[in-house]
Amino acid sequence: DYINWLRRESVYSTPSPKAKELIGYADSLDPPPHPESMKDQLVGFGKYASMTYKELYEEDPDYINWLRRESVYSTPSPKAKELIGYADSLDPPPHPESMKDQ
């Protein structure tokens, strides 16, 4: 969604004052979850369905980067979005433009 896009983009460039205000407002209403509270959640989809977020993040970060790349072209499922958000909270994702050609 637009707010998450603004959050991701603000990692790579300075957002406008209005964008900062919007991000701040969204964070006050719905703060991003803390990674510690998400680490034991099951992935719940695909070949890693029975793994936790933490296990997948540590064992196959390339899969998470693949999900990130795919989310540039299509809207990920709610569970995939959540997993990407978990990974993004631990390390900033590559810039979306750099992911399009991979």
N, CA, C and O of each residue as an XYZ file, in Angstrom:
408
protein
N       0.818     -1.182      0.000
C       0.000      0.000      0.000
C       0.867      1.252      0.000
O       2.086      1.183      0.155
N       0.225      2.378     -0.173
C       0.955      3.631     -0.367
C       1.846      3.993      0.828
O       2.981      4.436      0.646
N       1.339      3.809      2.027
C       2.131      4.171      3.226
C       3.391      3.316      3.306
O       4.475      3.829      3.583
N       3.252      2.020      3.065
C       4.439      1.161      3.105
C       5.422      1.519      2.006
O       6.635      1.442      2.202
N       4.900      1.912      0.842
C       5.784      2.364     -0.223
C       6.550      3.611      0.227
O       7.757      3.714      0.009
N       5.846      4.554      0.855
C       6.520      5.751      1.365
C       7.594      5.383      2.391
O       8.694      5.935      2.376
N       7.262      4.447      3.280
C       8.235      4.013      4.291
C       9.480      3.431      3.620
O      10.605      3.765      3.994
N       9.275      2.555      2.621
C      10.424      1.948      1.926
C      11.248      3.005      1.201
O      12.477      3.001      1.273
N      10.569      3.905      0.508
C      11.278      4.938     -0.242
C      12.062      5.874      0.677
O      13.109      6.390      0.287
N      11.565      6.096      1.888
C      12.247      7.015      2.806
C      13.570      6.438      3.306
O      14.381      7.161      3.886
N      13.793      5.145      3.087
C      15.082      4.541      3.445
C      16.165      5.048      2.501
O      17.324      5.177      2.896
N      15.788      5.341      1.237
C      16.768      5.675      0.206
C      16.854      7.153     -0.133
O      17.843      7.605     -0.710
N      15.832      7.899      0.219
C      15.860      9.331     -0.073
C      15.075     10.064      1.006
O      14.251      9.480      1.708
N      15.348     11.335      1.115
C      14.670     12.141      2.122
C      13.258     12.451      1.654
O      13.069     13.079      0.612
N      12.268     12.010      2.421
C      10.895     12.292      2.002
C      10.555     13.769      2.182
O      11.181     14.477      2.971
N       9.563     14.208      1.441
C       9.102     15.580      1.573
C       8.509     15.771      2.969
O       8.169     14.794      3.637
N       8.383     17.016      3.408
C       7.767     17.256      4.721
C       6.366     16.643      4.834
O       6.016     16.100      5.882
N       5.571     16.724      3.776
C       4.223     16.146      3.805
C       4.287     14.619      3.910
O       3.498     14.013      4.635
N       5.224     13.998      3.186
C       5.365     12.543      3.266
C       5.808     12.130      4.666
O       5.316     11.138      5.204
N       6.738     12.888      5.264
C       7.161     12.596      6.640
C       5.981     12.684      7.601
O       5.817     11.854      8.495
N       5.169     13.707      7.391
C       4.000     13.895      8.249
C       3.034     12.714      8.102
O       2.508     12.211      9.095
N       2.806     12.279      6.876
C       1.909     11.160      6.620
C       2.454      9.864      7.222
O       1.699      9.096      7.818
N       3.740      9.618      7.073
C       4.365      8.426      7.658
C       4.235      8.469      9.179
O       3.881      7.468      9.803
N       4.517      9.611      9.767
C       4.404      9.759     11.217
C       2.992      9.512     11.713
O       2.784      8.858     12.735
N       2.022     10.045     10.978
C       0.622      9.842     11.349
C       0.255      8.363     11.255
O      -0.386      7.821     12.156
N       0.660      7.711     10.165
C       0.364      6.284      9.999
C       1.037      5.458     11.092
O       0.439      4.519     11.616
N       2.267      5.799     11.435
C       2.976      5.077     12.504
C       2.276      5.243     13.845
O       2.265      4.319     14.658
N       1.690      6.416     14.081
C       1.004      6.622     15.353
C      -0.286      5.806     15.439
O      -0.695      5.398     16.526
N      -0.922      5.570     14.295
C      -2.154      4.778     14.269
C      -1.878      3.283     14.239
O      -2.575      2.490     14.873
N      -0.862      2.923     13.501
C      -0.550      1.510     13.292
C       0.957      1.341     13.250
O       1.534      1.206     12.171
N       1.608      1.347     14.414
C       3.057      1.244     14.414
C       3.510     -0.081     13.814
O       2.865     -1.111     14.011
N       4.622     -0.054     13.082
C       5.124     -1.309     12.538
C       5.431     -2.280     13.682
O       5.966     -1.868     14.711
N       5.101     -3.563     13.515
C       5.366     -4.514     14.591
C       6.856     -4.663     14.852
O       7.677     -4.539     13.942
N       7.181     -4.923     16.073
C       8.573     -5.138     16.446
C       8.979     -6.534     15.978
O       8.230     -7.490     16.179
N      10.159     -6.667     15.354
C      10.563     -7.975     14.825
C      10.576     -9.081     15.882
O      10.297    -10.240     15.575
N      10.895     -8.726     17.104
C      10.948     -9.740     18.167
C       9.588    -10.398     18.373
O       9.511    -11.579     18.711
N       8.523     -9.639     18.171
C       7.190    -10.191     18.368
C       6.733    -11.045     17.182
O       5.734    -11.757     17.284
N       7.448    -10.980     16.070
C       7.051    -11.696     14.862
C       7.908    -12.921     14.571
O       7.534    -13.755     13.746
N       9.044    -13.039     15.233
C      10.038    -14.047     14.840
C       9.542    -15.486     14.883
O      10.024    -16.322     14.119
N       8.585    -15.792     15.762
C       8.111    -17.166     15.906
C       6.851    -17.471     15.104
O       6.302    -18.567     15.209
N       6.392    -16.518     14.310
C       5.219    -16.766     13.472
C       5.598    -17.709     12.334
O       6.693    -17.626     11.778
N       4.682    -18.597     12.001
C       4.918    -19.501     10.876
C       4.717    -18.761      9.565
O       3.830    -17.916      9.444
N       5.550    -19.087      8.585
C       5.428    -18.492      7.263
C       4.030    -18.793      6.711
O       3.339    -17.890      6.238
N       3.622    -20.047      6.772
C       2.246    -20.398      6.438
C       1.901    -20.487      4.961
O       0.729    -20.660      4.625
N       2.881    -20.376      4.064
C       2.603    -20.516      2.636
C       3.858    -21.030      1.939
O       4.967    -20.922      2.460
N       3.658    -21.589      0.755
C       4.775    -22.027     -0.064
C       5.600    -23.148      0.544
O       5.176    -23.816      1.487
N       6.780    -23.339     -0.013
C       7.625    -24.454      0.413
C       8.164    -24.283      1.828
O       8.654    -25.246      2.419
N       8.084    -23.077      2.381
C       8.574    -22.819      3.737
C       7.429    -22.641      4.740
O       7.612    -22.027      5.792
N       6.276    -23.167      4.420
C       5.083    -22.952      5.244
C       5.280    -23.316      6.711
O       4.714    -22.662      7.587
N       6.065    -24.335      6.990
C       6.212    -24.802      8.377
C       7.384    -24.150      9.120
O       7.633    -24.467     10.283
N       8.092    -23.256      8.465
C       9.204    -22.563      9.120
C       8.715    -21.278      9.771
O       7.692    -20.723      9.371
N       9.448    -20.807     10.776
C       9.140    -19.504     11.367
C       9.801    -18.417     10.531
O      10.693    -18.686      9.727
N       9.345    -17.181     10.737
C       9.961    -16.058     10.032
C      11.462    -16.016     10.302
O      12.260    -15.833      9.382
N      11.835    -16.184     11.551
C      13.246    -16.109     11.924
C      14.052    -17.202     11.234
O      15.136    -16.941     10.711
N      13.526    -18.424     11.230
C      14.248    -19.530     10.584
C      14.456    -19.250      9.104
O      15.555    -19.437      8.581
N      13.406    -18.803      8.431
C      13.522    -18.514      7.006
C      14.481    -17.363      6.757
O      15.305    -17.426      5.845
N      14.381    -16.318      7.557
C      15.268    -15.163      7.408
C      16.734    -15.587      7.527
O      17.591    -15.106      6.786
N      17.009    -16.486      8.462
C      18.384    -16.923      8.691
C      18.847    -17.983      7.692
O      20.023    -18.013      7.332
N      17.943    -18.847      7.240
C      18.341    -19.980      6.397
C      18.255    -19.719      4.903
O      19.020    -20.311      4.142
N      17.362    -18.864      4.462
C      17.231    -18.616      3.021
C      16.844    -17.167      2.733
O      15.732    -16.896      2.281
N      17.761    -16.243      2.996
C      17.442    -14.836      2.729
C      17.192    -14.561      1.246
O      16.526    -13.583      0.903
N      17.717    -15.412      0.365
C      17.462    -15.221     -1.068
C      15.976    -15.357     -1.391
O      15.469    -14.676     -2.282
N      15.283    -16.225     -0.678
C      13.843    -16.382     -0.889
C      13.113    -15.089     -0.520
O      12.202    -14.653     -1.224
N      13.524    -14.495      0.580
C      12.898    -13.233      0.991
C      13.189    -12.141     -0.029
O      12.314    -11.333     -0.342
N      14.407    -12.111     -0.547
C      14.727    -11.123     -1.587
C      13.922    -11.385     -2.850
O      13.534    -10.446     -3.545
N      13.666    -12.664     -3.155
C      12.816    -12.991     -4.298
C      11.409    -12.442     -4.066
O      10.816    -11.851     -4.968
N      10.874    -12.640     -2.854
C       9.557    -12.081     -2.533
C       9.561    -10.566     -2.691
O       8.608     -9.988     -3.215
N      10.632     -9.926     -2.237
C      10.737     -8.468     -2.383
C      10.694     -8.077     -3.854
O       9.981     -7.149     -4.234
N      11.464     -8.790     -4.689
C      11.487     -8.477     -6.124
C      10.101     -8.672     -6.743
O       9.647     -7.836     -7.524
N       9.438     -9.758     -6.400
C       8.118    -10.042     -6.940
C       7.112     -8.968     -6.524
O       6.190     -8.656     -7.278
N       7.287     -8.406     -5.331
C       6.336     -7.401     -4.860
C       6.464     -6.082     -5.626
O       5.596     -5.216     -5.516
N       7.532     -5.928     -6.393
C       7.674     -4.747     -7.247
C       6.661     -4.830     -8.393
O       6.148     -3.809     -8.851
N       6.378     -6.061     -8.853
C       5.516     -6.259    -10.018
C       4.072     -6.600     -9.679
O       3.168     -6.323    -10.468
N       3.850     -7.192     -8.524
C       2.489     -7.585     -8.168
C       2.292     -7.456     -6.663
O       3.257     -7.427     -5.899
N       1.056     -7.380     -6.255
C       0.733     -7.234     -4.839
C       0.895     -8.578     -4.142
O       0.229     -9.545     -4.509
N       1.773     -8.652     -3.139
C       1.952     -9.924     -2.438
C       0.748    -10.243     -1.551
O      -0.032     -9.361     -1.191
N       0.620    -11.523     -1.208
C      -0.448    -11.941     -0.291
C      -0.216    -11.279      1.067
O       0.890    -10.817      1.346
N      -1.237    -11.228      1.903
C      -1.056    -10.633      3.232
C       0.074    -11.302      4.033
O       0.837    -10.611      4.709
N       0.189    -12.629      3.963
C       1.252    -13.319      4.702
C       2.625    -12.983      4.121
O       3.584    -12.791      4.869
N       2.722    -12.911      2.799
C       4.000    -12.546      2.177
C       4.372    -11.114      2.545
O       5.537    -10.828      2.822
N       3.387    -10.206      2.552
C       3.633     -8.818      2.956
C       4.177     -8.755      4.379
O       5.104     -8.002      4.677
N       3.580     -9.559      5.245
C       4.004     -9.580      6.644
C       5.441    -10.091      6.770
O       6.237     -9.539      7.530
N       5.767    -11.144      6.024
C       7.126    -11.685      6.039
C       8.126    -10.658      5.508
O       9.200    -10.476      6.081
N       7.772     -9.995      4.423
C       8.642     -8.948      3.868
C       8.821     -7.831      4.897
O       9.928     -7.323      5.076
N       7.742     -7.454      5.567
C       7.828     -6.421      6.603
C       8.758     -6.833      7.739
O       9.526     -6.017      8.249
N       8.685     -8.099      8.131
C       9.583     -8.615      9.176
C      11.033     -8.464      8.722
O      11.867     -7.941      9.461
N      11.326     -8.919      7.516
C      12.695     -8.827      7.003
C      13.131     -7.375      6.863
O      14.271     -7.034      7.182
N      12.227     -6.515      6.385
C      12.556     -5.092      6.224
C      12.881     -4.439      7.561
O      13.695     -3.517      7.627
N      12.241     -4.920      8.632
C      12.505     -4.327      9.943
C      13.876     -4.742     10.485
O      14.432     -4.073     11.357
N      14.413     -5.840      9.967
C      15.734     -6.294     10.404
C      16.851     -5.704      9.555
O      17.941     -5.422     10.052
N      16.571     -5.524      8.285
C      17.543     -4.876      7.402
C      16.781     -4.193      6.272
O      15.793     -4.730      5.771
N      17.238     -3.019      5.875
C      16.530     -2.313      4.809
C      16.603     -3.113      3.515
O      17.645     -3.685      3.196
N      15.510     -3.158      2.774
C      15.527     -3.884      1.512
C      16.339     -3.140      0.464
O      16.573     -1.938      0.589
N      16.770     -3.859     -0.572
C      17.403     -3.158     -1.693
C      16.385     -2.207     -2.311
O      15.179     -2.437     -2.215
N      16.860     -1.149     -2.939
C      15.960     -0.195     -3.575
C      15.164     -0.913     -4.662
O      15.740     -1.673     -5.439
N      13.852     -0.688     -4.732
C      13.020     -1.397     -5.716
C      13.516     -1.290     -7.146
O      13.422     -2.261     -7.897
N      14.040     -0.139     -7.545
C      14.542      0.005     -8.917
C      15.690     -0.945     -9.190
O      15.830     -1.434    -10.311
N      16.525     -1.219     -8.177
C      17.662     -2.117     -8.377
C      17.231     -3.576     -8.433
O      18.006     -4.439     -8.844
N      15.998     -3.854     -8.021
C      15.514     -5.222     -7.977
C      14.776     -5.627     -9.258
O      14.575     -6.820     -9.487
N      14.373     -4.687    -10.084
C      13.556     -4.991    -11.242
C      14.271     -5.880    -12.252
O      13.635     -6.731    -12.874
N      15.561     -5.703    -12.428
C      16.283     -6.441    -13.472
C      16.938     -7.719    -12.977
O      17.647     -8.377    -13.738
N      16.721     -8.082    -11.740
C      17.371     -9.287    -11.205
C      16.571    -10.520    -11.491
O      16.974    -11.619    -11.111
